[in-house]
Amino acid sequence: MVINLTSVCKGGDLMNKLRVFRASRKLSGSDMAKVIGKTSVQYYKKENGKANFSDVEIRKVREAFNLSIEEVCELFGL
């Protein structure tokens, strides 16, 4: 089943929530970049709101950390 996450969720502060999420798991931006299959520079642009996460990248994070749809919405500010 495919879920369009951007249509399910709303609102949030991406930059701080992602940083807190990473820190709580003792992950670097490079670690997160590997999860979504991007370079560190590309990941940091996304985390800082200069580029958007794709639905595929969001799903990769969801699957890697076994997050619920609600947790994904909260984390990504969707």
C-alpha positions, 0 to 999 in steps of 0.5 A: 500500500502506498501512502502519500504522506504529504496529503496525510499530515500538516504543520511543524518545525522541520529544522529543530525536530530533525536535529533533536531526532538525530541527536536523540539517536546519536546520529550525524547528518552523514548518518541520516544522509546514508539512510536516505541515499544522499550526500551529507551536503544534500541532507543538510540542505533538506534539514535546513529547509533549503531543499525538500524531502521527497516522499521516497526519502521520508519513507526511507527514514520511516522504515529505517527507524520504524516510525508511525505515520504520526511520528513521521508527520511530527518529525517532518512537519507535514 
